[in-house]
Amino acid sequence: MDTESEPYVRLATLRQLHQVVADLNTARSLADTLQAVADGVVRGLNYELAAVNLVRPDGDLVVAAFAGSAAGEALLAGRVGSRASWERRLTMGERWGSLRFIPHTEGWVLIDDDVPQWHTEGPLPRFPDEWHPGDRLYAPMHASQSVGSELIGVISVDRPTSGRHPGPWGCEALQMYAFQAGIAISNARLRANMQRALVRLERDQQALRASEESFRQAFEYAPSGMAIAEMGGDQHGKLLRANDALCRLLGRSASTMRRYSFSDLVHPEDVGLLLRTSAEGGRAELRLARRDGTYLWVSLRNSVVADTADGPRFLLTHVEDIEERKSRELQLAHRASHDSLTGLPNSAELRARLSSRLCNRPQDKDAAALAEETAGLDEFAFSYGYGPDELAAPLGALDSHTHTVAPDETDDSPGKGLAVLFCDLDGFKSINDRFGHHTGDAVLIEVARRLTGAVRDGDTVARLGGDEFVVLADGLAPADASDLAVRLRNAIIPPIRVDGRAVRVGASFGIGWAGCGMTAEEVLHCADQRMYVEKRSRSTRPNHRRAG
């Protein structure tokens, strides 16, 4: 895979994985959840076949869902394999993290056991990592990631669409998915139990007492955090009760938890998200404070529960620890938006940051011109059934945008704007040619460090590709931008030592200005052209000596 496109492929895969995980949590029943698990493997993880083998109360595993082949589903759905046979499969073969891979060279001994399986014919592998029809890959699902946690089931997969064994990225994605699937199945079971309890609450007083005890057991001994909070009034969100799992998760005692509401514990940046999801129930991913002052990423889901037919309503909150998954997501997102060599924002991230500052409205179109342009729009809108609020919404959104205007470079006006400094290194190619790419990479890393150290906090230094860098610096006048270019060039010029050798590179800068009405590509092209003018001008000066 091309190294420059790999982050984008991973980001696309991550988005698919996010979608199929989201589908797990929207299923209405346990059966829907199980089928969503199987479908997610095929739709999001690029396998042609998938089966979900669920642990029954007696310990054996039943094929509860199948995806990828109607014939395979008809053959395998509902069939049972003994726990002993499954334990044998999960202890033999190769360990890929929490996955278990049994190559076809070893799997022949399993042909006659009682685990439901399908058989396909195919040629022998042509190369070491090619998938063979007799290969087997299993992803165990547990109630949690703690050692010795209960086995919920096993996802068995076959026929990767690539035709090859999954690499480290594919294995990690399947492990993450199996972990989330285990949580989703546990939650589906818990929801089913709670729904049955709520039905019994409505029947009679005797069923009410039985349901309360059932709920207490489910609440107190749930493997994930749960809490009951007040709903409505001045005490909205105040915690009335927290189970042991939530207390351990946050490092606080049950009596201490009752002094707080979730708004007291949530990260300040996540308060708005909490309020939106706690008004009438909902779910959110946010950070909660632990006793030691650190914050933990959790998935928080609120359900509205009525105490009696006409009594007060409460919020039943389910809290899942997603710190590890969130950390991986943030790492993957960072890799997708940053250059793997220098750690700087990459081309895509640069364009995204630049585009966020621009709108389609030309910079010289003021409010009066816009009002004149939209004169008569009211009559047109009303004739098509739009009200004044609907008409004002898009105009209000436009007015809330902070307009980016390029300063006038033809005079000495004090106007300031968003400067775009396009940097191309002089003499870098000769360093690569003479000393190799290892030295060239070291030079790029050092140049990135020097550029970052020479700009202000809040400025963006990005690597566009090759030996090209771009600096975004807001609030600069033309003279300030010129001074910044000189300062950056002076920071790059000093010798760079690599493996005991001192090498030098120079830099040519082109200064462009971002303004609404332009696209990010137009802004970068303008700065690029000015950089080439500067490079040609410097190369034709008398006694010009090329760096490197």
C-alpha positions as CSV (number, residue, x, y, z in Angstrom):
1,M,0.0,0.0,0.0
2,D,1.3,3.5,-0.8
3,T,2.5,5.1,2.4
4,E,1.0,8.5,1.6
5,S,-2.5,7.0,1.0
6,E,-2.4,4.6,3.9
7,P,-3.7,7.1,6.5
8,Y,-6.7,7.9,4.3
9,V,-7.4,4.2,3.8
10,R,-7.2,3.7,7.6
11,L,-9.5,6.7,8.2
12,A,-12.0,5.3,5.7
13,T,-11.9,1.9,7.5
14,L,-12.2,3.7,10.8
15,R,-15.3,5.5,9.6
16,Q,-16.8,2.2,8.4
17,L,-16.0,0.7,11.8
18,H,-17.6,3.6,13.6
19,Q,-20.8,3.1,11.5
20,V,-21.1,-0.6,12.1
21,V,-20.4,-0.1,15.9
22,A,-23.1,2.6,15.9
23,D,-25.5,0.1,14.3
24,L,-24.9,-2.4,17.1
25,N,-26.2,0.1,19.7
26,T,-29.3,1.0,17.7
27,A,-30.6,-2.6,17.5
28,R,-33.9,-3.0,19.3
29,S,-33.6,-6.6,20.5
30,L,-30.9,-9.2,21.2
31,A,-31.7,-11.0,17.9
32,D,-31.3,-7.7,16.0
33,T,-28.0,-7.0,17.9
34,L,-26.6,-10.5,17.0
35,Q,-27.5,-10.1,13.3
36,A,-26.0,-6.6,13.4
37,V,-22.8,-8.0,14.7
38,A,-22.6,-10.5,11.8
39,D,-23.6,-7.9,9.2
40,G,-21.0,-5.5,10.6
41,V,-18.2,-7.9,10.0
42,V,-19.1,-8.2,6.3
43,R,-20.1,-4.6,5.8
44,G,-17.4,-2.9,7.8
45,L,-14.4,-5.2,8.2
46,N,-14.3,-6.6,4.6
47,Y,-14.9,-10.3,5.2
48,E,-17.2,-12.3,2.9
49,L,-18.6,-14.6,5.6
50,A,-19.2,-14.2,9.3
51,A,-21.0,-16.2,12.0
52,V,-21.8,-15.2,15.6
53,N,-21.6,-18.2,17.9
54,L,-23.4,-17.3,21.2
55,V,-22.7,-19.0,24.5
56,R,-25.9,-20.7,25.8
57,P,-26.8,-21.1,29.5
58,D,-25.6,-24.7,29.4
59,G,-22.1,-23.5,28.1
60,D,-22.4,-24.8,24.6
61,L,-22.3,-22.3,21.6
62,V,-25.1,-21.9,19.1
63,V,-24.8,-20.2,15.7
64,A,-27.1,-17.3,16.5
65,A,-26.5,-15.2,13.4
66,F,-24.8,-15.5,10.0
67,A,-24.0,-13.1,7.2
68,G,-22.6,-13.2,3.7
69,S,-24.3,-16.3,2.3
70,A,-28.0,-17.4,2.3
71,A,-26.9,-21.0,1.7
72,G,-24.5,-20.9,4.6
73,E,-27.1,-19.3,6.9
74,A,-29.6,-22.1,6.0
75,L,-27.0,-24.7,6.7
76,L,-25.6,-23.4,10.0
77,A,-28.2,-21.2,11.8
78,G,-29.3,-22.7,15.0
79,R,-26.7,-25.5,15.1
80,V,-24.8,-26.1,18.3
81,G,-21.2,-26.9,19.0
82,S,-20.0,-28.2,22.4
83,R,-18.0,-26.0,24.7
84,A,-15.2,-28.6,24.8
85,S,-14.8,-28.4,21.0
86,W,-14.7,-24.6,21.1
87,E,-12.2,-24.5,23.9
88,R,-10.0,-26.8,21.8
89,R,-10.2,-24.4,18.9
90,L,-9.5,-21.3,21.0
91,T,-6.4,-22.9,22.5
92,M,-4.7,-24.2,19.3
93,G,-3.4,-22.3,16.4
94,E,-1.7,-18.9,16.3
95,R,-2.5,-16.1,18.7
96,W,-3.0,-12.7,17.0
97,G,-3.5,-10.6,20.0
98,S,-6.9,-11.8,21.3
99,L,-7.7,-13.4,17.9
100,R,-7.1,-17.1,17.2
101,F,-5.9,-18.1,13.7
102,I,-5.8,-21.8,12.7
103,P,-4.1,-22.3,9.4
104,H,-5.3,-24.9,7.0
105,T,-2.2,-27.0,7.6
106,E,-3.4,-27.6,11.2
107,G,-7.2,-27.3,10.8
108,W,-7.7,-30.7,9.2
109,V,-7.8,-32.3,12.7
110,L,-11.0,-30.3,13.4
111,I,-13.0,-31.5,10.4
112,D,-14.9,-34.2,12.3
113,D,-15.6,-32.4,15.6
114,D,-19.1,-31.1,16.4
115,V,-18.6,-27.4,15.8
116,P,-20.8,-26.2,12.9
117,Q,-18.6,-25.2,9.9
118,W,-18.7,-24.7,6.2
119,H,-16.4,-26.2,3.6
120,T,-15.2,-24.6,0.4
121,E,-12.8,-25.9,-2.1
122,G,-9.9,-23.8,-3.4
123,P,-6.3,-23.8,-4.6
124,L,-3.3,-23.9,-2.4
125,P,-1.9,-20.4,-1.4
126,R,0.5,-18.9,-3.9
127,F,2.3,-16.8,-1.4
128,P,2.7,-16.9,2.4
129,D,-0.1,-14.5,3.5
130,E,-2.7,-15.6,1.0
131,W,-6.0,-16.8,2.5
132,H,-6.7,-20.5,2.1
133,P,-10.3,-21.9,2.2
134,G,-9.3,-24.1,5.0
135,D,-8.0,-21.2,7.2
136,R,-10.0,-20.4,10.3
137,L,-10.0,-17.0,12.2
138,Y,-11.9,-16.5,15.5
139,A,-12.5,-13.4,17.6
140,P,-13.7,-14.2,21.1
141,M,-16.2,-11.8,22.7
142,H,-16.1,-11.1,26.5
143,A,-18.2,-9.1,28.8
144,S,-15.2,-6.8,29.5
145,Q,-11.5,-6.6,28.7
146,S,-10.4,-7.7,32.2
147,V,-8.5,-11.0,32.5
148,G,-10.7,-14.0,33.1
149,S,-14.0,-12.1,32.1
150,E,-16.9,-14.2,31.0
151,L,-16.9,-15.5,27.4
152,I,-20.1,-14.3,25.7
153,G,-19.4,-15.8,22.3
154,V,-17.1,-16.1,19.3
155,I,-17.1,-14.4,15.9
156,S,-15.8,-16.7,13.2
157,V,-14.8,-15.1,9.9
158,D,-13.8,-16.3,6.5
159,R,-12.7,-15.1,3.0
160,P,-11.1,-11.6,3.5
161,T,-12.1,-9.6,0.4
162,S,-8.4,-8.8,-0.1
163,G,-7.6,-12.5,-0.4
164,R,-4.8,-12.1,2.2
165,H,-4.4,-12.7,5.9
166,P,-5.3,-9.5,7.8
167,G,-2.3,-7.3,8.7
168,P,-1.8,-5.6,12.1
169,W,-4.4,-2.9,11.2
170,G,-7.0,-5.5,10.2
171,C,-6.4,-7.6,13.3
172,E,-6.7,-4.6,15.6
173,A,-9.9,-3.5,13.9
174,L,-11.4,-7.0,14.3
175,Q,-10.3,-7.1,18.0
176,M,-11.9,-3.7,18.7
177,Y,-15.0,-4.7,16.9
178,A,-15.3,-8.0,18.9
179,F,-14.9,-6.0,22.1
180,Q,-17.6,-3.6,21.2
181,A,-19.8,-6.5,20.0
182,G,-19.5,-8.1,23.4
183,I,-20.6,-4.9,25.1
184,A,-23.5,-4.5,22.7
185,I,-24.7,-8.1,23.3
186,S,-24.4,-7.7,27.1
187,N,-26.3,-4.4,26.8
188,A,-29.0,-6.0,24.7
189,R,-29.4,-8.8,27.2
190,L,-29.6,-6.2,30.0
191,R,-32.1,-4.1,28.1
192,A,-34.2,-7.1,27.5
193,N,-34.2,-7.9,31.2
194,M,-35.1,-4.4,32.1
195,Q,-37.9,-4.2,29.5
196,R,-39.4,-7.3,30.8
197,A,-39.2,-5.9,34.3
198,L,-40.9,-2.7,33.2
199,V,-43.8,-4.7,31.7
200,R,-44.3,-6.5,34.9
201,L,-44.3,-3.1,36.8
202,E,-47.5,-2.1,34.9
203,R,-49.4,-5.3,35.8
204,D,-50.0,-5.3,39.5
205,Q,-48.4,-4.6,42.8
206,Q,-47.0,-8.1,43.3
207,A,-45.3,-8.0,39.9
208,L,-44.0,-4.5,40.8
209,R,-42.2,-5.8,43.9
210,A,-40.7,-8.7,41.9
211,S,-39.5,-6.4,39.2
212,E,-37.9,-4.0,41.7
213,E,-35.9,-6.8,43.1
214,S,-34.9,-8.0,39.6
215,F,-33.9,-4.4,38.7
216,R,-31.9,-4.1,41.9
217,Q,-30.0,-7.2,41.1
218,A,-29.3,-6.1,37.6
219,F,-28.4,-2.6,38.7
220,E,-26.1,-3.6,41.6
221,Y,-24.3,-6.4,39.9
222,A,-24.1,-5.1,36.3
223,P,-20.5,-5.4,35.0
224,S,-20.7,-1.8,33.7
225,G,-21.4,1.5,35.6
226,M,-25.0,2.4,36.3
227,A,-26.7,5.3,38.1
228,I,-30.1,6.7,38.9
229,A,-30.5,10.5,38.8
230,E,-33.4,12.9,39.4
231,M,-35.1,14.2,36.4
232,G,-36.6,17.7,36.2
233,G,-36.7,20.5,38.8
234,D,-33.9,22.2,40.6
235,Q,-32.1,18.9,41.3
236,H,-32.2,17.7,37.7
237,G,-29.3,15.3,37.2
238,K,-28.5,14.8,40.9
239,L,-27.3,11.3,41.5
240,L,-29.6,9.3,43.8
241,R,-27.8,5.9,43.5
242,A,-24.7,4.5,41.8
243,N,-23.7,0.9,41.5
244,D,-20.4,-0.6,42.6
245,A,-19.0,-0.7,39.0
246,L,-19.5,3.0,38.6
247,C,-18.0,3.8,42.0
248,R,-14.9,1.7,41.1
249,L,-14.7,3.3,37.6
250,L,-14.5,6.9,39.1
251,G,-12.7,5.9,42.3
252,R,-15.4,7.3,44.6
253,S,-17.6,5.8,47.3
254,A,-21.4,5.4,46.9
255,S,-22.0,8.0,49.6
256,T,-19.7,10.5,47.9
257,M,-21.3,9.9,44.6
258,R,-24.7,11.1,46.0
259,R,-23.2,14.5,46.6
260,Y,-22.8,15.1,42.9
261,S,-24.7,15.4,39.7
262,F,-23.2,14.3,36.4
263,S,-22.8,18.0,35.5
264,D,-20.4,18.3,38.5
265,L,-18.3,15.4,37.2
266,V,-18.3,16.0,33.5
267,H,-15.3,17.8,31.7
268,P,-16.1,21.5,31.3
269,E,-15.9,21.1,27.5
270,D,-18.5,18.4,27.5
271,V,-21.2,20.1,29.7
272,G,-23.2,21.2,26.7
273,L,-23.3,17.7,25.3
274,L,-24.4,16.3,28.6
275,L,-27.3,18.8,28.9
276,R,-28.5,17.9,25.4
277,T,-28.6,14.2,26.1
278,S,-30.0,14.3,29.6
279,A,-33.1,16.4,28.9
280,E,-35.3,13.5,27.7
281,G,-32.8,10.6,27.5
282,G,-30.1,9.9,24.9
283,R,-26.5,8.8,24.6
284,A,-23.2,10.6,24.4
285,E,-19.5,10.0,24.6
286,L,-17.8,12.4,27.1
287,R,-15.3,12.6,29.9
288,L,-16.0,12.1,33.6
289,A,-13.7,13.2,36.4
290,R,-12.1,10.6,38.7
291,R,-11.1,11.1,42.3
292,D,-7.5,11.7,41.3
293,G,-8.4,14.6,39.1
294,T,-7.9,12.8,35.8
295,Y,-10.7,12.4,33.2
296,L,-12.0,9.1,31.7
297,W,-13.7,8.7,28.4
298,V,-17.1,7.0,28.8
299,S,-20.1,6.2,26.7
300,L,-23.1,7.5,28.7
301,R,-26.7,6.4,27.8
302,N,-29.7,7.9,29.6
303,S,-33.1,6.2,29.7
304,V,-36.2,7.8,31.2
305,V,-37.9,5.6,33.9
306,A,-41.2,6.3,35.6
307,D,-41.3,5.4,39.3
308,T,-45.1,4.7,39.2
309,A,-47.9,5.4,36.7
310,D,-48.3,9.0,37.9
311,G,-45.2,9.4,39.9
312,P,-41.9,11.2,39.2
313,R,-39.5,10.2,36.4
314,F,-35.9,9.3,36.8
315,L,-32.9,9.0,34.6
316,L,-31.3,5.5,34.4
317,T,-27.8,6.1,33.2
318,H,-25.6,3.4,31.8
319,V,-21.8,4.2,31.8
320,E,-19.3,2.3,29.8
321,D,-15.5,2.7,30.0
322,I,-14.3,3.6,26.4
323,E,-11.0,5.1,27.3
324,E,-8.9,2.5,25.4
325,R,-11.1,2.7,22.3
326,K,-11.2,6.5,22.4
327,S,-7.5,6.7,22.8
328,R,-7.1,4.5,19.7
329,E,-9.6,6.6,17.8
330,L,-7.7,9.8,18.6
331,Q,-4.4,8.2,17.7
332,L,-5.8,7.0,14.4
333,A,-7.4,10.4,13.7
334,H,-4.1,12.1,14.4
335,R,-2.2,9.7,12.1
336,A,-4.7,10.4,9.4
337,S,-4.4,14.2,9.7
338,H,-0.6,14.5,10.4
339,D,2.5,13.8,8.4
340,S,4.1,10.5,9.6
341,L,7.7,11.8,9.2
342,T,7.6,15.3,10.8
343,G,4.4,15.1,12.9
344,L,3.2,18.3,11.3
345,P,-0.4,18.6,10.0
346,N,-0.5,17.1,6.5
347,S,-1.9,18.4,3.3
348,A,-5.5,17.3,4.0
349,E,-5.5,18.9,7.5
350,L,-4.0,22.1,6.1
351,R,-6.7,22.4,3.5
352,A,-9.4,21.7,6.1
353,R,-8.1,24.4,8.5
354,L,-7.8,26.9,5.7
355,S,-11.3,26.0,4.3
356,S,-12.8,26.5,7.8
357,R,-11.8,30.2,7.6
358,L,-13.3,30.8,4.1
359,C,-16.8,31.1,2.8
360,N,-18.2,31.5,-0.7
361,R,-19.2,35.1,-0.1
362,P,-16.6,37.5,-1.8
363,Q,-14.7,39.5,0.6
364,D,-15.8,42.9,-0.9
365,K,-19.5,42.1,-0.6
366,D,-20.6,44.0,2.5
367,A,-23.9,43.6,4.4
368,A,-25.6,46.5,2.4
369,A,-24.7,44.8,-0.9
370,L,-26.0,41.5,0.4
371,A,-29.3,43.1,1.6
372,E,-29.7,44.7,-1.9
373,E,-29.0,41.4,-3.5
374,T,-31.6,39.6,-1.4
375,A,-34.3,42.3,-1.8
376,G,-37.5,40.6,-2.9
377,L,-36.4,37.3,-1.5
378,D,-39.1,37.6,1.2
379,E,-41.9,37.7,-1.4
380,F,-40.4,34.8,-3.3
381,A,-39.9,32.7,-0.2
382,F,-43.4,33.3,1.2
383,S,-44.9,32.3,-2.2
384,Y,-43.3,28.9,-1.7
385,G,-44.5,28.5,1.9
386,Y,-41.4,29.5,3.8
387,G,-41.9,31.5,7.0
388,P,-39.8,34.4,8.2
389,D,-37.8,32.2,10.7
390,E,-36.9,29.7,8.0
391,L,-35.8,32.6,5.7
392,A,-33.7,34.2,8.5
393,A,-31.9,31.0,9.4
394,P,-29.4,30.8,6.4
395,L,-28.8,34.6,6.5
396,G,-28.1,34.4,10.3
397,A,-25.7,31.6,9.8
398,L,-23.9,33.7,7.2
399,D,-23.8,36.7,9.5
400,S,-22.3,34.6,12.3
401,H,-19.3,33.7,10.1
402,T,-16.1,35.7,10.9
403,H,-15.3,37.1,7.5
404,T,-11.7,36.7,6.3
405,V,-10.4,39.7,4.3
406,A,-7.0,40.0,2.7
407,P,-5.2,43.2,3.5
408,D,-4.4,45.7,0.8
409,E,-0.7,45.2,-0.2
410,T,-0.6,48.2,-2.5
411,D,-0.3,50.8,0.3
412,D,0.8,51.2,3.8
413,S,-2.6,50.6,5.4
414,P,-2.6,48.9,8.8
415,G,-5.0,46.1,7.6
416,K,-4.3,42.6,8.9
417,G,-5.3,39.2,7.6
418,L,-4.6,35.5,7.4
419,A,-1.1,35.1,5.8
420,V,-0.2,31.9,3.9
421,L,3.5,31.5,3.6
422,F,4.5,28.8,1.1
423,C,8.0,27.5,1.7
424,D,10.1,25.4,-0.7
425,L,13.6,24.3,0.4
426,D,16.6,25.2,-1.8
427,G,19.2,22.6,-2.3
428,F,17.3,19.8,-0.7
429,K,17.3,17.5,-3.8
430,S,21.1,17.6,-4.0
431,I,21.3,16.4,-0.3
432,N,19.0,13.5,-1.1
433,D,21.0,12.6,-4.2
434,R,24.4,12.9,-2.5
435,F,23.7,11.5,1.0
436,G,20.5,9.4,0.6
437,H,17.0,9.6,1.9
438,H,18.0,8.9,5.5
439,T,19.8,12.3,5.5
440,G,17.0,14.0,3.6
441,D,14.4,12.8,6.1
442,A,16.6,14.0,9.0
443,V,16.8,17.4,7.3
444,L,13.0,17.6,6.9
445,I,12.5,16.7,10.5
446,E,14.9,19.4,11.7
447,V,13.4,22.0,9.3
448,A,9.9,21.2,10.7
449,R,11.2,21.6,14.3
450,R,12.8,25.0,13.4
451,L,9.7,26.3,11.7
452,T,7.5,25.3,14.6
453,G,9.8,27.0,17.0
454,A,9.9,30.2,15.0
455,V,6.1,30.8,14.8
456,R,3.6,32.0,17.4
457,D,1.3,29.8,19.4
458,G,-1.8,29.3,17.4
459,D,0.0,29.5,14.0
460,T,-0.1,26.4,11.8
461,V,3.0,24.8,10.3
462,A,2.1,22.0,7.9
463,R,4.0,19.8,5.5
464,L,2.4,19.9,2.1
465,G,4.6,17.1,0.7
466,G,8.2,16.5,-0.4
467,D,10.3,19.6,0.7
468,E,7.3,22.0,0.7
469,F,5.9,23.5,3.9
470,V,3.1,26.0,4.5
471,V,2.6,28.4,7.5
472,L,-0.7,29.9,8.3
473,A,-0.4,33.0,10.5
474,D,-3.5,35.1,11.3
475,G,-3.6,38.8,12.3
476,L,-0.6,39.9,10.3
477,A,-0.1,43.0,8.2
478,P,1.9,42.7,5.0
479,A,5.1,44.0,6.7
480,D,4.6,41.5,9.5
481,A,4.3,38.6,7.0
482,S,7.5,39.7,5.3
483,D,9.3,39.9,8.6
484,L,8.0,36.4,9.5
485,A,9.3,35.0,6.2
486,V,12.8,36.5,6.9
487,R,12.7,35.0,10.4
488,L,11.7,31.6,9.2
489,R,14.4,31.6,6.4
490,N,17.0,32.6,9.0
491,A,15.9,29.8,11.2
492,I,16.4,27.2,8.4
493,I,19.8,28.4,7.1
494,P,22.1,27.3,10.0
495,P,23.9,24.0,9.3
496,I,22.0,20.8,10.1
497,R,24.2,17.9,11.5
498,V,23.3,14.4,10.4
499,D,25.5,11.5,11.3
500,G,28.4,13.7,12.0
501,R,28.0,15.6,8.7
502,A,26.9,19.3,8.4
503,V,24.5,20.0,5.6
504,R,22.7,23.3,4.6
505,V,19.5,24.1,2.9
506,G,18.0,27.4,2.0
507,A,14.4,28.4,1.6
508,S,12.2,30.4,-0.7
509,F,9.0,31.9,0.6
510,G,5.9,33.1,-1.2
511,I,3.3,35.1,0.8
512,G,-0.3,34.8,-0.1
513,W,-3.4,36.0,1.6
514,A,-6.6,34.1,2.4
515,G,-9.9,35.8,1.7
516,C,-13.5,34.8,1.6
517,G,-14.7,34.2,-1.9
518,M,-11.5,32.1,-2.6
519,T,-11.1,28.4,-2.2
520,A,-8.2,26.8,-0.2
521,E,-6.7,25.6,-3.5
522,E,-6.7,29.1,-4.9
523,V,-5.1,30.5,-1.8
524,L,-2.3,27.9,-1.9
525,H,-1.8,28.3,-5.6
526,C,-1.4,32.0,-5.2
527,A,1.2,31.6,-2.5
528,D,2.9,28.9,-4.5
529,Q,3.2,31.2,-7.6
530,R,4.7,33.9,-5.5
531,M,7.2,31.5,-4.0
532,Y,8.4,30.6,-7.5
533,V,8.7,34.3,-8.4
534,E,10.8,34.7,-5.3
535,K,12.9,31.6,-6.1
536,R,13.6,32.9,-9.7
537,S,14.4,36.3,-8.4
538,R,16.9,35.0,-5.9
539,S,18.5,32.7,-8.3
540,T,19.2,35.5,-10.8
541,R,20.8,37.9,-8.3
542,P,24.5,38.5,-8.7
543,N,26.8,36.3,-6.6
544,H,23.9,34.1,-5.7
545,R,25.1,30.9,-4.1
546,R,22.7,28.0,-4.0
547,A,22.5,26.4,-0.5
548,G,23.3,22.7,-0.1
